[in-house]
Amino acid sequence: MAIYTVPNGFTGYMRDWYAATAGANKSTNYKIRLKARPFGQVFQLKHSSAIAEAGTSHTQHKYEEPEVFSAKTDIEMTAATTDSPITAADVSGGFDIV
């Protein structure tokens, strides 16, 4: 999980995000979700993607125009397996915000 809150008095411009897995011992699928919660509101899905792998995999999304987030917006990126078996994979992810 990757999380960030845009500081009060600032605007966040997301340039890209990425997610990767490594070391899975079984083939599985991961659902990647990028959500944002503007101050005082509920989480909204901003982007959804998937990684299918049996070993190592990587995905990256680059915005042509940055995704804009206002002050106090909570940003959350999560990965969840769509299958029930335990794969022993490491999952990582993150995003670049200016």
Short mmCIF file of the C-alpha atoms (twelve columns), coordinates in Angstrom:
data_MODEL
# 
_entry.id   MODEL 
# 
loop_
_atom_site.group_PDB 
_atom_site.id 
_atom_site.type_symbol 
_atom_site.label_atom_id 
_atom_site.label_alt_id 
_atom_site.label_comp_id 
_atom_site.label_asym_id 
_atom_site.label_seq_id 
_atom_site.Cartn_x 
_atom_site.Cartn_y 
_atom_site.Cartn_z 
_atom_site.pdbx_PDB_model_num 
ATOM 1  C CA . MET A 1  0.000   0.000   0.000   1 
ATOM 2  C CA . ALA A 2  1.242   3.482   -0.844  1 
ATOM 3  C CA . ILE A 3  -0.449  6.493   0.780   1 
ATOM 4  C CA . TYR A 4  0.019   10.260  0.801   1 
ATOM 5  C CA . THR A 5  -1.909  13.356  1.889   1 
ATOM 6  C CA . VAL A 6  -1.420  16.576  -0.066  1 
ATOM 7  C CA . PRO A 7  -0.328  19.188  2.502   1 
ATOM 8  C CA . ASN A 8  -2.660  22.059  3.378   1 
ATOM 9  C CA . GLY A 9  -2.039  25.051  1.128   1 
ATOM 10 C CA . PHE A 10 -0.541  22.967  -1.704  1 
ATOM 11 C CA . THR A 11 -1.758  21.229  -4.863  1 
ATOM 12 C CA . GLY A 12 -0.437  17.804  -5.860  1 
ATOM 13 C CA . TYR A 13 0.335   16.910  -9.476  1 
ATOM 14 C CA . MET A 14 0.713   13.169  -10.019 1 
ATOM 15 C CA . ARG A 15 3.003   12.428  -12.965 1 
ATOM 16 C CA . ASP A 16 2.958   8.630   -12.843 1 
ATOM 17 C CA . TRP A 17 2.407   5.553   -10.723 1 
ATOM 18 C CA . TYR A 18 3.867   2.038   -10.778 1 
ATOM 19 C CA . ALA A 19 3.335   -1.412  -9.284  1 
ATOM 20 C CA . ALA A 20 5.437   -4.570  -9.346  1 
ATOM 21 C CA . THR A 21 5.527   -8.091  -7.983  1 
ATOM 22 C CA . ALA A 22 8.453   -10.444 -7.490  1 
ATOM 23 C CA . GLY A 23 9.003   -14.005 -6.368  1 
ATOM 24 C CA . ALA A 24 5.538   -15.538 -6.788  1 
ATOM 25 C CA . ASN A 25 5.575   -19.325 -6.576  1 
ATOM 26 C CA . LYS A 26 2.172   -19.662 -8.318  1 
ATOM 27 C CA . SER A 27 0.468   -17.868 -11.164 1 
ATOM 28 C CA . THR A 28 -1.935  -15.257 -9.808  1 
ATOM 29 C CA . ASN A 29 -3.516  -11.903 -10.613 1 
ATOM 30 C CA . TYR A 30 -3.274  -8.673  -8.643  1 
ATOM 31 C CA . LYS A 31 -5.800  -5.861  -8.875  1 
ATOM 32 C CA . ILE A 32 -4.111  -2.452  -8.517  1 
ATOM 33 C CA . ARG A 33 -6.290  0.491   -7.465  1 
ATOM 34 C CA . LEU A 34 -5.432  4.172   -7.160  1 
ATOM 35 C CA . LYS A 35 -8.008  6.074   -5.103  1 
ATOM 36 C CA . ALA A 36 -8.250  9.644   -3.840  1 
ATOM 37 C CA . ARG A 37 -10.387 11.211  -1.114  1 
ATOM 38 C CA . PRO A 38 -10.765 14.975  -1.423  1 
ATOM 39 C CA . PHE A 39 -11.011 16.633  1.996   1 
ATOM 40 C CA . GLY A 40 -14.414 15.919  3.582   1 
ATOM 41 C CA . GLN A 41 -15.504 13.470  0.879   1 
ATOM 42 C CA . VAL A 42 -15.280 9.716   0.212   1 
ATOM 43 C CA . PHE A 43 -12.631 7.760   -1.687  1 
ATOM 44 C CA . GLN A 44 -13.018 7.880   -5.471  1 
ATOM 45 C CA . LEU A 45 -11.422 5.368   -7.843  1 
ATOM 46 C CA . LYS A 46 -8.998  7.238   -10.104 1 
ATOM 47 C CA . HIS A 47 -7.355  4.314   -11.897 1 
ATOM 48 C CA . SER A 48 -7.546  0.538   -11.915 1 
ATOM 49 C CA . SER A 49 -5.127  -1.946  -13.449 1 
ATOM 50 C CA . ALA A 50 -4.029  -5.552  -13.048 1 
ATOM 51 C CA . ILE A 51 -0.825  -7.551  -12.960 1 
ATOM 52 C CA . ALA A 52 -0.874  -11.211 -13.983 1 
ATOM 53 C CA . GLU A 53 2.283   -13.126 -13.223 1 
ATOM 54 C CA . ALA A 54 4.070   -16.228 -12.107 1 
ATOM 55 C CA . GLY A 55 7.393   -14.844 -10.937 1 
ATOM 56 C CA . THR A 56 8.034   -11.138 -11.579 1 
ATOM 57 C CA . SER A 57 5.882   -8.468  -13.236 1 
ATOM 58 C CA . HIS A 58 5.738   -4.667  -13.497 1 
ATOM 59 C CA . THR A 59 3.260   -2.042  -14.702 1 
ATOM 60 C CA . GLN A 60 3.572   1.727   -14.937 1 
ATOM 61 C CA . HIS A 61 1.118   4.448   -15.910 1 
ATOM 62 C CA . LYS A 62 2.424   7.833   -17.059 1 
ATOM 63 C CA . TYR A 63 0.015   10.737  -17.369 1 
ATOM 64 C CA . GLU A 64 0.331   12.989  -20.414 1 
ATOM 65 C CA . GLU A 65 -1.204  15.728  -18.286 1 
ATOM 66 C CA . PRO A 66 -0.729  15.320  -14.515 1 
ATOM 67 C CA . GLU A 67 -3.610  14.171  -12.342 1 
ATOM 68 C CA . VAL A 68 -4.373  17.157  -10.071 1 
ATOM 69 C CA . PHE A 69 -5.189  16.773  -6.357  1 
ATOM 70 C CA . SER A 70 -6.262  19.654  -4.119  1 
ATOM 71 C CA . ALA A 71 -4.971  20.374  -0.605  1 
ATOM 72 C CA . LYS A 72 -5.736  17.761  2.079   1 
ATOM 73 C CA . THR A 73 -6.593  15.067  -0.481  1 
ATOM 74 C CA . ASP A 74 -5.735  11.570  0.730   1 
ATOM 75 C CA . ILE A 75 -4.259  9.354   -2.001  1 
ATOM 76 C CA . GLU A 76 -4.152  5.591   -1.581  1 
ATOM 77 C CA . MET A 77 -2.790  2.853   -3.822  1 
ATOM 78 C CA . THR A 78 -3.575  -0.765  -2.985  1 
ATOM 79 C CA . ALA A 79 -2.945  -4.204  -4.452  1 
ATOM 80 C CA . ALA A 80 -5.159  -7.182  -3.802  1 
ATOM 81 C CA . THR A 81 -4.963  -10.702 -5.130  1 
ATOM 82 C CA . THR A 82 -7.918  -11.800 -7.232  1 
ATOM 83 C CA . ASP A 83 -7.189  -15.475 -6.460  1 
ATOM 84 C CA . SER A 84 -7.239  -17.172 -3.089  1 
ATOM 85 C CA . PRO A 85 -3.925  -19.116 -3.124  1 
ATOM 86 C CA . ILE A 86 -1.000  -17.723 -1.210  1 
ATOM 87 C CA . THR A 87 1.715   -16.923 -3.736  1 
ATOM 88 C CA . ALA A 88 4.511   -15.714 -1.443  1 
ATOM 89 C CA . ALA A 89 5.066   -12.759 -3.807  1 
ATOM 90 C CA . ASP A 90 6.396   -9.382  -2.761  1 
ATOM 91 C CA . VAL A 91 4.237   -6.508  -4.058  1 
ATOM 92 C CA . SER A 92 5.443   -2.928  -4.275  1 
ATOM 93 C CA . GLY A 93 4.044   0.273   -5.678  1 
ATOM 94 C CA . GLY A 94 4.241   4.015   -5.574  1 
ATOM 95 C CA . PHE A 95 3.621   7.278   -7.364  1 
ATOM 96 C CA . ASP A 96 5.436   10.479  -8.248  1 
ATOM 97 C CA . ILE A 97 3.784   13.711  -7.080  1 
ATOM 98 C CA . VAL A 98 5.098   17.265  -7.384  1 
# 
